[in-house]
Amino acid sequence: MSWLTNVVLPKIRAVVSAKREVPDNLWTKCPACGQMLFHRELEANLNVCHACGHHMRIDAKKRMAVLFDKGEYARIELPKPVVDPLKFRDSKRYVDRLKEAQAQHGPNRDAILVAHGKIGGNDAVVAVFEFGFMAGSMGIAVGEAIVAAARLAVLQSAALVIVPSSGGARMQEGILSLMQMPRTTIAVEEVKEAGLPYFVLLTDPTTGGVTASFAMLGDIQISEPGAVIGFAGARVIEETIREKLPEGFQRAEYLLDHGMVDMVVRRHDLGETIGRLIGLLRKPVLEAPKKRA
Ligand SMILES: [Zn+2]
C-alpha cells in the first residue's frame, strides 16, 4: 500500500492545493443559492446568477451600459457644491471619508452619475446612484445632480429615468441632506409639468429619505427582482411593532403584489422595456374622432 500513500496521495494533494492557488476573485458565490459562479461568465450575464436568477448589485457605469441603446451614452459634468458644510466628524472626519470614496471611484465623484443618450430610440436622461460610494447616500451633491438631470430632461425634451440604490440621507450633512427630499421632489415635478415621462427603476436597496422623496413618484415604478425597497429597515419595524413580518416583506415582488410597484423586470429586459414605455407615453395624443351631426 506504500505506493498509494507515497505517490497517489501527494499527487491528489498537489491537485487540490493547485486549485486553492486560483485567485478568489475568479469565482463569486451567489449569496442566494450558494452556486459558485465564474467571474467572467457572471459579468457577461450582467451580474445575474445563472443558477437561480438572483440579481447582484452592479455599479453605476455598468448600469448605464445596460440601459442605453448599444451601451452608448454621454455623461454630463455635475455641479460641485460646498463640501462638508457642517465640518462634521464622527470617528473620522467627513472630508476624509469623502476622499476615501473618491480614491476608489474617481476625483470629484459623489454617489450619483448622470448621462443622456437613447433608450429604445427615444431621448432619455438617466441618473444612477452608486451604492459603493458611501452607501449611495443622498447629500447636497446628489440633490444637485438630480436637479441637473431633471433640467436637462426638460431642456432636451427627453424622458427622465432615475435609478436609486441608496441607504437614504447622508447623515454627515444633517438637515442639509434632508433638504434634498423636497428639492428632488420639485425637480421631478418640473419634468412632469413639461409633459415628459418620469420613470423610477428601483434597485437593491432603496431605503430611507430616497424612498420618501423622488423615488416613489415615477409615472411608472419599475423594480429589479428581489430588490429591497422600504423606508425603515425590517428589523427596526419588527422591534417597534413586536410582530413577525410576512415572508418577502419589502421585496420587489411583495411590493408588486401590494400595489407599490407597477412592474418587476429582469435586468436583461430593462432597456427594451423602458424604451417601449417611453415610446408609449410619448406617442402624440390622437385627436378624438369628430361626432357626426
Ligand atoms: Zn444563485
Residues whose N, C-alpha, C, O or C-beta is under 5 A from the ligand:
A	BS01	ZN	C30 A32 C33 G34 Q35 C49 A51 C52 G53 H54
